[in-house]
Every structure is written in C-alpha cells, then in structure tokens.
C-alpha cells in the first residue's frame, strides 16, 4: 500500500443546493450521476469503489480508497485519480447532504 499518495479524507464543507431539495430528489441526482459517470472516462471498478466510499463513513471510505489505489487530490473526495492517472470528479451532492435539505416529516 502506497501511503505517500493517500491523504486523510475529510467531510466536505457544508454546501447549499440552489433551492431547497428533498431527500428523494437528492437520491435521484446521485443515482443519475453514478449511472452516467463511467461513460465519461475512467474505470468502472474505480467508480464503483468511489460510490461505496462516498456512501460510507470516513474510516471505511479511507480503507476503500486505499485498497483500490485511488489517489485523493482533494481531501473531501471531490477530485481523485486512479493509478493510471485518470481523473474522477465527484460533485458535492454525492458526498454529503446540502444544508437546505428538506427532511420528509
């Protein structure tokens, strides 16, 4: 395991969606991103690992990116690379919930 490349992951900074958004809408945006992301380049296995990492707590996410050989450029996982140098950009909405999320009562 190459520990020089791996940065410690951090939670993304709080962010706000352009308008208040419901959890179902957020989930749909995430699903669409993960479904289409592999078509823009990179390896499907890396995208799959990033998805699992994005949906896990920080400790598990760290283990996943380390074992998949993912190079973290930004500690919040918004920018990553694989060992071949392919770039993986993750939008904040797949990594955390917006501050103006509408919780269904």
Buried (B, 14 or more C-beta within 10 A) or exposed (E): EEEEBBBEBEEBEEBEBEEEBEEEBBEEBBEEBBEEBBEEEBBEEBBBBBBBBBEBEEEEBBEBBBEBBBBBBBEBBBBBBBEEEEEBEBEBBBBBBBEEBBEEE
